[in-house]
Amino acid sequence: MSSLFSSISNKKLVIQWKKEHREIVASANKIIKAYKTNKLNMLRKEMENLNELTLEHLMDEDMEFYKFLMLGDSLDDKIKELIEDFIETFEKTKATLMDFLTKYTLSDAVYDQEFIDDFKMIVGLLSQRITYEEKTLYKALQEK
């Protein structure tokens, strides 16, 4: 199974995940624009969209990484180490993200200065994670 990570399906998976990252970033930009222009209905709608995009992406990644780890000895050591590191280091960020999305997708969410401060912090964390994923883990998956 050493050719597992050079397969077309896994390359497509990485391409899909990168596309989802771009969609998440685009959604974040729409949220910032809606906040700056005080279009609260648009902001609320885009927060729901961001929530959906993010949850689907995270669940898909989690499921696929679990499948990779279940390969056991046939999984490349470098890939295994990168996946395990990703899971371990992303745990706290994921919890922070989920708390944020839960709070600000409620029907009575308030989009004030606290919101935008929290949002900027979340965007910073996600930007770092996306860069890390794409430059290390995704790259390694595509090269094998």
Secondary structure, 3 states (H helix, E strand, C coil): CCCHHHCHHHHHHHHHHHHHHHHHHHHHHHHHHHHHCCCHHHHHHHHHHHHHHHHHHHHHHHHHHHHHHCCHHHCCHHHHHHHHHHHHHHHHHHHHHHHHHHHHCCCCCCCCHHHHHHHHHHHHHHHHHHHHHHHHHHHHHHHC
